[in-house]
Structures are given as C-alpha cells and as structure tokens.
Amino acid sequence: MSNLYDFTVTNNKGESVPLLNYQNKVLLIVNTASACGFTPQYAGLEDIYKQYKEQGFAVLAFPCNQFGQQEKASNEEIKGFCDLNFNISFDLFAKVDVNGEHAEPLFDYLTEQAKGILGSKKIKWNFTKFLVNREGKVIKRYASIDKPEKIAADIEKLL
C-alpha cells in the first residue's frame, strides 16, 4: 500500500471501513487499551475530537492487547467500557496487533512513515499517536506520555 487511503480497516462492529472515508480530514490514529495507566487519555481524545471535529478532524482508536495484556476485553466490551467511562463519540475500531507478524497493515504503514526514537518502527506502548494531514501524509508520531491536549497546537496548524 502506498497511500493511507488504500487501507480498509474493521470497526468495533465488525464492518469494513475504507480509510478513503476520511479523505480530506486531519486524523489522529491511536492504539488504545482499557487497563493502562494512560487510559484516562480517552477523555483528552474526546475533548480534542469535540473541539475540532467541525473543522474536519477525526480520532481513530484501535484497541490493542500487545502491551502488558491491558486490553483483554472483546470489541463489544471495549465499546461498553469507553461509553460508560468516557462517553466517546469518535470512531472505535476492532482490536488489533500493532507490532509483529500479525500487525494490522495500517500500523505497519504508519510506523514506516513516522519512526519512533532512534529510528525504531516498533510501537513501544499503548496510546502511541499518529497525526495525519488532509492529504493522508503522516506528519508526526507521538509517544504514550504525550497527552492529547499537548497535540492540539499541531492539529490546529493542519486544519
């Protein structure tokens, strides 16, 4: 795949979603988990989504159980957890792997486009974030410790 919009992913209801549906939007793509120290970032993600969605911004959350087994729940249970605790309104996708031979191809693409510290492709932990411009170009990768509100200025530049 040579372009972000070439990918199709699966939402938390099991439906195929072409990323072409997000063309011309600024995206923040995040691997998430429900039992992580960074889980409260769901609230920050919801806040920035609400703040910028009318300007063409979307958050795409992909639960992942590869880090400390912190996302053991089913897709349905994850959605329930997010609704109950954070009342999220941004798009939640099916649980995926983000590293290794079974990694979601989208994450292989993202990590190739925006490498981590010391040029590493591998995602180190939950809540790694990728900022994508309206043309589908991966602009920047953020570490787990980078809170969503800290990314707001970078989002604004792309809107």
Contacts in CASP RR format, 6 or more apart in sequence:
PFRMAT RR
TARGET T0000
AUTHOR 0000-0000-0000
METHOD contacts of the structure
MODEL  1
MSNLYDFTVTNNKGESVPLLNYQNKVLLIVNTASACGFTPQYAGLEDIYK
QYKEQGFAVLAFPCNQFGQQEKASNEEIKGFCDLNFNISFDLFAKVDVNG
EHAEPLFDYLTEQAKGILGSKKIKWNFTKFLVNREGKVIKRYASIDKPEK
IAADIEKLL
1 7 0 8 1.000
1 105 0 8 1.000
1 109 0 8 1.000
3 136 0 8 1.000
4 19 0 8 1.000
4 106 0 8 1.000
4 109 0 8 1.000
4 132 0 8 1.000
4 136 0 8 1.000
4 137 0 8 1.000
4 138 0 8 1.000
5 18 0 8 1.000
5 19 0 8 1.000
5 20 0 8 1.000
5 22 0 8 1.000
5 23 0 8 1.000
5 136 0 8 1.000
6 19 0 8 1.000
7 18 0 8 1.000
7 19 0 8 1.000
7 105 0 8 1.000
7 106 0 8 1.000
7 109 0 8 1.000
8 16 0 8 1.000
8 17 0 8 1.000
8 18 0 8 1.000
8 19 0 8 1.000
9 16 0 8 1.000
9 17 0 8 1.000
9 19 0 8 1.000
9 60 0 8 1.000
9 62 0 8 1.000
9 93 0 8 1.000
9 94 0 8 1.000
9 96 0 8 1.000
9 104 0 8 1.000
9 106 0 8 1.000
10 16 0 8 1.000
10 17 0 8 1.000
10 93 0 8 1.000
10 94 0 8 1.000
11 17 0 8 1.000
11 91 0 8 1.000
11 92 0 8 1.000
11 93 0 8 1.000
11 94 0 8 1.000
12 63 0 8 1.000
12 75 0 8 1.000
12 76 0 8 1.000
12 78 0 8 1.000
12 79 0 8 1.000
12 92 0 8 1.000
12 93 0 8 1.000
12 94 0 8 1.000
13 75 0 8 1.000
14 75 0 8 1.000
14 94 0 8 1.000
17 91 0 8 1.000
17 93 0 8 1.000
19 106 0 8 1.000
22 58 0 8 1.000
22 60 0 8 1.000
23 134 0 8 1.000
23 136 0 8 1.000
24 56 0 8 1.000
24 134 0 8 1.000
25 56 0 8 1.000
25 57 0 8 1.000
25 58 0 8 1.000
25 134 0 8 1.000
26 52 0 8 1.000
26 55 0 8 1.000
26 56 0 8 1.000
26 57 0 8 1.000
26 58 0 8 1.000
26 131 0 8 1.000
26 132 0 8 1.000
26 133 0 8 1.000
26 134 0 8 1.000
26 155 0 8 1.000
26 158 0 8 1.000
26 159 0 8 1.000
27 57 0 8 1.000
27 58 0 8 1.000
27 59 0 8 1.000
27 60 0 8 1.000
27 130 0 8 1.000
27 131 0 8 1.000
27 132 0 8 1.000
27 136 0 8 1.000
28 45 0 8 1.000
28 48 0 8 1.000
28 57 0 8 1.000
28 58 0 8 1.000
28 59 0 8 1.000
28 60 0 8 1.000
28 129 0 8 1.000
28 130 0 8 1.000
28 131 0 8 1.000
28 132 0 8 1.000
28 148 0 8 1.000
28 151 0 8 1.000
28 155 0 8 1.000
29 60 0 8 1.000
29 62 0 8 1.000
29 106 0 8 1.000
29 110 0 8 1.000
29 129 0 8 1.000
29 130 0 8 1.000
29 132 0 8 1.000
30 45 0 8 1.000
30 59 0 8 1.000
30 60 0 8 1.000
30 61 0 8 1.000
30 62 0 8 1.000
30 127 0 8 1.000
30 128 0 8 1.000
30 129 0 8 1.000
30 130 0 8 1.000
31 62 0 8 1.000
31 63 0 8 1.000
31 64 0 8 1.000
31 96 0 8 1.000
31 98 0 8 1.000
31 107 0 8 1.000
31 123 0 8 1.000
31 126 0 8 1.000
31 127 0 8 1.000
31 128 0 8 1.000
32 39 0 8 1.000
32 41 0 8 1.000
32 42 0 8 1.000
32 61 0 8 1.000
32 62 0 8 1.000
32 63 0 8 1.000
32 64 0 8 1.000
32 71 0 8 1.000
32 126 0 8 1.000
32 127 0 8 1.000
33 39 0 8 1.000
33 63 0 8 1.000
33 64 0 8 1.000
33 65 0 8 1.000
33 67 0 8 1.000
33 70 0 8 1.000
33 71 0 8 1.000
33 126 0 8 1.000
33 127 0 8 1.000
34 63 0 8 1.000
34 70 0 8 1.000
34 71 0 8 1.000
34 73 0 8 1.000
34 78 0 8 1.000
34 81 0 8 1.000
34 82 0 8 1.000
35 70 0 8 1.000
35 71 0 8 1.000
35 72 0 8 1.000
36 67 0 8 1.000
36 70 0 8 1.000
36 71 0 8 1.000
36 125 0 8 1.000
36 126 0 8 1.000
36 127 0 8 1.000
38 125 0 8 1.000
38 126 0 8 1.000
38 127 0 8 1.000
38 144 0 8 1.000
38 145 0 8 1.000
39 126 0 8 1.000
41 127 0 8 1.000
41 147 0 8 1.000
41 148 0 8 1.000
42 61 0 8 1.000
42 82 0 8 1.000
42 85 0 8 1.000
42 86 0 8 1.000
42 88 0 8 1.000
43 86 0 8 1.000
44 147 0 8 1.000
44 148 0 8 1.000
44 149 0 8 1.000
45 59 0 8 1.000
45 61 0 8 1.000
45 88 0 8 1.000
45 90 0 8 1.000
45 148 0 8 1.000
46 59 0 8 1.000
46 86 0 8 1.000
46 87 0 8 1.000
46 88 0 8 1.000
46 89 0 8 1.000
46 90 0 8 1.000
47 148 0 8 1.000
47 149 0 8 1.000
48 57 0 8 1.000
48 59 0 8 1.000
48 148 0 8 1.000
48 149 0 8 1.000
48 151 0 8 1.000
48 152 0 8 1.000
48 155 0 8 1.000
49 57 0 8 1.000
49 58 0 8 1.000
49 59 0 8 1.000
49 88 0 8 1.000
49 89 0 8 1.000
49 90 0 8 1.000
50 89 0 8 1.000
51 152 0 8 1.000
52 152 0 8 1.000
52 155 0 8 1.000
52 156 0 8 1.000
52 159 0 8 1.000
53 90 0 8 1.000
55 159 0 8 1.000
56 159 0 8 1.000
57 155 0 8 1.000
57 159 0 8 1.000
58 90 0 8 1.000
58 91 0 8 1.000
59 90 0 8 1.000
59 91 0 8 1.000
60 90 0 8 1.000
60 91 0 8 1.000
60 93 0 8 1.000
61 82 0 8 1.000
61 88 0 8 1.000
61 90 0 8 1.000
61 91 0 8 1.000
61 92 0 8 1.000
61 93 0 8 1.000
62 93 0 8 1.000
62 94 0 8 1.000
62 95 0 8 1.000
62 96 0 8 1.000
62 98 0 8 1.000
62 104 0 8 1.000
62 106 0 8 1.000
62 107 0 8 1.000
63 71 0 8 1.000
63 73 0 8 1.000
63 75 0 8 1.000
63 78 0 8 1.000
63 92 0 8 1.000
63 93 0 8 1.000
63 94 0 8 1.000
63 95 0 8 1.000
63 96 0 8 1.000
64 71 0 8 1.000
64 95 0 8 1.000
64 96 0 8 1.000
64 97 0 8 1.000
64 98 0 8 1.000
64 126 0 8 1.000
65 71 0 8 1.000
65 72 0 8 1.000
65 95 0 8 1.000
66 97 0 8 1.000
66 98 0 8 1.000
66 99 0 8 1.000
67 125 0 8 1.000
67 126 0 8 1.000
70 126 0 8 1.000
71 78 0 8 1.000
71 95 0 8 1.000
71 126 0 8 1.000
73 81 0 8 1.000
74 95 0 8 1.000
75 94 0 8 1.000
75 95 0 8 1.000
78 92 0 8 1.000
78 95 0 8 1.000
79 92 0 8 1.000
82 88 0 8 1.000
82 92 0 8 1.000
96 103 0 8 1.000
96 104 0 8 1.000
96 107 0 8 1.000
97 103 0 8 1.000
97 104 0 8 1.000
97 107 0 8 1.000
98 104 0 8 1.000
98 107 0 8 1.000
98 111 0 8 1.000
98 123 0 8 1.000
98 128 0 8 1.000
99 107 0 8 1.000
99 122 0 8 1.000
99 123 0 8 1.000
107 123 0 8 1.000
110 130 0 8 1.000
110 138 0 8 1.000
110 141 0 8 1.000
111 121 0 8 1.000
111 122 0 8 1.000
111 123 0 8 1.000
111 141 0 8 1.000
112 121 0 8 1.000
113 130 0 8 1.000
113 137 0 8 1.000
113 138 0 8 1.000
114 130 0 8 1.000
114 138 0 8 1.000
114 139 0 8 1.000
114 140 0 8 1.000
114 141 0 8 1.000
115 121 0 8 1.000
115 141 0 8 1.000
116 141 0 8 1.000
117 143 0 8 1.000
124 143 0 8 1.000
124 144 0 8 1.000
125 143 0 8 1.000
125 144 0 8 1.000
126 144 0 8 1.000
127 144 0 8 1.000
128 141 0 8 1.000
128 142 0 8 1.000
128 143 0 8 1.000
128 144 0 8 1.000
129 141 0 8 1.000
129 142 0 8 1.000
129 146 0 8 1.000
129 148 0 8 1.000
129 151 0 8 1.000
130 138 0 8 1.000
130 140 0 8 1.000
130 141 0 8 1.000
130 142 0 8 1.000
131 138 0 8 1.000
131 139 0 8 1.000
131 140 0 8 1.000
131 141 0 8 1.000
131 142 0 8 1.000
131 151 0 8 1.000
131 154 0 8 1.000
131 155 0 8 1.000
131 158 0 8 1.000
132 138 0 8 1.000
132 139 0 8 1.000
133 139 0 8 1.000
133 158 0 8 1.000
134 158 0 8 1.000
139 154 0 8 1.000
139 158 0 8 1.000
140 154 0 8 1.000
142 150 0 8 1.000
142 151 0 8 1.000
END
